[in-house]
Amino acid sequence: MKKIVIALVLFALCLAPAFTQSITEVKAVPEEKAVITEFEKYGHALLDLSIEKIMADGYELGDTVDLKFSNGYELNGIPFFNGYYVAKGEPLLRAYPGHTYVAACVNYGKIYEIAGLSLGDTVTIRLNTKGGALDTQVLNSLKYTDKREDYASDVVFANFREVTTGSIAPGKLFRSCSPVSNEHGRASFADALIEGVGVRSVLNLADSDEEILSYIALENYNSPYYKSLYESGRVIALSMPIDFSSDSFATKLAGGLKQLVEIKPETPILVHCTEGKDRAGFVTALFEALMGASKDEIIEDYMLSYNNYYGITKEHTQRYDVIVKNNIAEMLKAIEGNSADLYKGARAFLVNHGMTDGEVDALISAL
C-alpha cells in the first residue's frame, strides 16, 4: 500500500508543473474531427481519435472542450479527463488510462440516448479553456496497478471484506472485486478468499450468464470455487447498468433480490461487480440501510474501496471529500428518495421496483 500512496503523491507532484505551464503558455490548438465507431457497454461513444493524437495536438487533461455532433447536438465547456470526475449525469471527454481512443461520455448515463447519436455520426472537438478543469483533474487523478506485489495483502488486492455495519450479523455478508472476471488479474485471489469464508450465495452485479460462461471457458480460468457455486445455482447474474438512479438498475436489482429470496439464500452472501466499488457499493449501502446503519457507517465502508485501490483515506481530505460527494452521497440520496429515513427509503426503493414487503422481510432475516 505504501507503494500506491507514494506513487499517487509523485504523480500529483509531477503533473502540477506541467499543468501550470500549459495554462500560462497557451498555444494554438487545432480542431479535431472524429467518427463514432462504437457505443460501449455502458453507453459511452467511442471515437476514432486516439488519445496519443489529441494529446500531441496540444489538448491536455484538465482542459475544457466543446463538442459539436453531426446531428446538431452540442456540448460546451465540458472537461477532458482521464476518469469520471464529474457529477452523475454530467458529460466529459474521456481519455481512459490503458485505452487507445477517446470517448464522449455522460457519467452514469448513455450519451447516445441523451444526444440521439448513431454509429458513424461525426463530432468536432474544439478547445474551450486551457486548464479550465485542472483542479478537478489533479485532485482526482487516481491510478491503481494490477500487480499483486503493489498491495499489502490478498485481501486488499481483491478489495475483499466482511460487512457488519448496522445489525448485519457476522458471517452473513461479504463484498469483493470479481472472483470470475479476471480483467484486472484479481479473480483467483477473490475466489480463494470467498472459499475461505465459505460463501454460499452470490449476487454478480456485473455479468450475464453468458459472460460468466465465457470466463469459465477461458484456458487460464482459475476460480474453481466460484465455478462450483455457479454450477449449483448459487450465483445470480444481473448484468446491471452503471447508473444507480435509473429504473433499469432498480428493477434489475429488485428482481435479483427476489431470486435471492426464492432460493432461500444460504449465507454468507457475496456481493460483487467488477472492481467491487460502485455497483457493489450501492447494493451494500442499500443492505446496510435496511439493517439500520448510519450514513457515516455506510460512507466509511464505501470509502474502504478507495483505500484498497488508491490509498485514499480521510487524511487525504480534498480527494476523500470529492469522492464522497460525487459517489456515495449521491447513492444515499437515491436510496433515501423522498424519505428522510434511510431504512424507510431503502425499503420503499425495493418495494417500488417489484419486491413485496414479505420478500424484503425475508432479505432482512437473511442478513
Summary of the structure (lengths in Angstrom):
residues: 367
radius of gyration: 21.2
end to end distance: 31.5
largest distance: 64.3
contacts: 1218
relative contact order: 0.11
helix: 43%
strand: 17%
